[in-house]
Amino acid sequence: MEKIERIKSEEMIGRIDSRLVKNKVVKSIFFAATVFTSIILIVLLVRILTQGAPYLSWDFLQNFASRRPEQAGIKAAVIGTVWMMSVVIPTAAILGVGTAIYLEEYAKKNAITRWIQMNISNLAGVPSVVFGLLGLTIFVRLFGFGNSVLAAGFTMALLVLPVVIVASQEAIRAVPSELKEASYGLGATKWQTIFRVVLPYAIPGIATGSILAFSRAIGETAPLIVIGIPTFVAFLPSDVFDSFTALPMQIYNWTSRPQIEFHNLAAAGIIILLGVLIVMNSVAVWIRNRYQSR
Amino acid sequence: MKPVKVLTLSALLGSALVLGACGNDAQSDTGENTEQAESGDAQLQGQIAIDGSSTVFPIMEAVSEEFMMEQPDVQVTVGLSGTGGGFEKFIAGETQMSNASRPIKEEEAAALKEAGVEFTEFQLAYDGLSVVVNKDNDWVDQLTVDELKKMWVDNGTAVKWSDIREGWPEEEIKFYSPGTDSGTFDYFDEVILDGAQINKGATLSEDDNVLVQGVTGEKNAIGYFGYAYYLENKDNIKVVPIVNEEGKAVEPNAETIESGEYEPLSRPLFTYVSNAAIAEDEATAGFVQFMLENASVLSEDVGYVSLPQEKYDEQLVTLEGLK
């Protein structure tokens, strides 16, 4: 009897050992993945910063593009990107959040809704060039906007719309039904419930998802090339119907030039682009913290 | 608490508009700064949209940059949709000028005719397509057009250096070529490949810097691209002299490209201008004139080879006839 007991406990200890080993192996795999990702990120950042930092200056921000690298600046591209985003953000936010509210709160859960839902998710995976072609056909040619801020802004808004919708839906779905039911129980209408209960609760999620989507719009080059956004522009747009150029277009052009100085300028442009992205992401974090703390 | 939330929501959307307004302020600044540019000529106004070849882009960028210093009220935009993409926009009437690194194709000319766009071809500069090999390649001293054709045209199997000339190493050649959408490829296709399929093992890239890197890093590599890319990387790669029609092996450089001795791989760079734009719009006419007067200096500035002066003068006469 006693012998059997001892064997059992030895077996047990053996099993615990193997579980602990497994635990350690898995942990080190995850750790290695993190280290690997960080190293790549650090190498990229260091390379871009050392290459581009000497070219960053007030003049770089204040000058238009030039054939002389030492005089070339990124003003038209920065202001152009800001203009484009001033069309993208309201368009995508209003359409995206509106669609999400309708699908989550109003639409009946039937085959048609599921079909629409599936299509929206699929749209998120469509290559950006396709959205460029859509923009070229509809906004540039059919509506006659030309290669303007408006045409590019609408095209980019369409590109990020599926992501905004899906993110907003997730956020709205996460609102506890107790809160909504309490609101209805107190006699609130659907609209009052959405506006006073659902949206305030969902805003952090909506903002985080949307701003990640908007960041994508800032960095995309392919749709802009397809709709024919010019690269050399030595003036600033005065309204949304004007031509403009954007940061990725200017960076793309500089990287494809033969002279090494232009490659360095491209790195400086990438630093500016990263700066814009960091500012946008900080806004997302700020909104999230602000609303979550209540 | 609730009104605050509404406020934040609208602030989020509204911030975009505020940013837009900043753009406006910045613009009025530049208006004041550039007003001092007086050239004696009449001040022109208008908009000129130019698109097309990325090879021609640096020249057009330089011309536009200088032109807008003299004529700050003319808004010139230059895009780089590629030669073919540029012509599509030119045919659709979206641009007044279309840059090309090859002559216009028959079907493009036909489409323009159908669309009712009359156009004139102007030459801006020469570019010498440079055939390059790795720095450690010590066997290739020169190549003939036939040899180039033999190695670049696909024959279904891997090509070795020894297949091209006896005594060369028995190692597989690695090919690097500009992408099939580029005018550079079209030109090479016309003079070397003659419409045949390019070697299927070739690495194609729209970015010539990728080709430079490929040839730099691979001992058995051969590639071709614009002269400016060779000039900028001449310490890392070796250019191959090409045997011309007279049987002389010629290396590309400013003299041999301008004199036409480096052939058949030296090519003119073009811009096609809508006749209607020249006739009806003083800004476009003024721009084309400025371009022809300054293309010689500006094209050399950005790494191309200028045409002989007579060619620019001839084209200025052509322009006068169109005004």
Interface residues (C-beta under 8 A of the other chain):
Chain A: F64 A65 S66 R67 K75 I79 V82 W83 M85 S86 V87 I89 P90 A93 I94 V140 R141 G146 N147 R196 L199 P200 I203 A207 I225 G228 I229 P230 T231 F232 V233 A234 F235 L236 P237 S238 S243 T245 N253 T255 S256 R257 P258 Q259 I260 H263 I287 R290 Y291 R294
Chain B: M1 K2 K5 T8 L9 L12 L13 A16 L17 L19 G20 C22 G23 N24 A26 Q27 T30 Q47 A49 I50 D51 S54 F57 P58 M60 E61 A62 S64 E65 M68 Q75 V76 T77 V78 G79 L80 S81 G85 K89 A92 E94 E206 D207 D208 N209 G226 A228 Y229 L231 E232 N233 L298 D301 V302 G303
